[in-house]
Amino acid sequence: MEVQNIRIGLISPSPLNPRKTFNKAALEELASNIEKQGLLQPITVRVAKSEDVTDLETGDVTTIPCSYEIVCGERRFRAVSLLKAKEDEANVVKIKAHRKKSEKFQTISCIVREMTDDEAFEAMITENLQRKDVDPIEEAFAFAQLAEKGRTLEDIALKFGKSTRFVFDRIKLNGLIPELKERVRNGDIPLSGAMILSKLDE
């Protein structure tokens, strides 16, 4: 599988990604590790927008990607983006001093894959639910989205190595009102309490 170096500015997070929370301290720690060791695993992207370019001599039309969307690796992307911002600041000083600017973190290693929205969404969910620190509210949203797309509880349970009961309970958890979801995230309501609340009617 070919790995390409793509400019950070051409890549953006996917609105489909169920993961919305990223720990700032953990991101800075990851950025520090990448700065020392480099990016050990490329991110996966798909083409978000492309344009046709015509060769004036031959008349041949070539489709060129002009923006990409992250499928897997948004956390790594955010960490490298922190390093890019730091490098950009240092480059302003270098340019003023007539020194060569650095280009180390202007691009990121990517695997470009052709994927439909459904394929991309499933890949995002799979990556997110394999984390050790998965947020139960995000997990609930992800399972609910899969169920809405026609996946059975049994299918979801088998795919992610969970019990059918666990998946059912998480989908119920997704039915909490936004204020309660936020209180679960903040630790104001324990998960066990949230599970009881999710079984109540409106």
Disulfide bonds with the S-S distance in Angstrom:
none
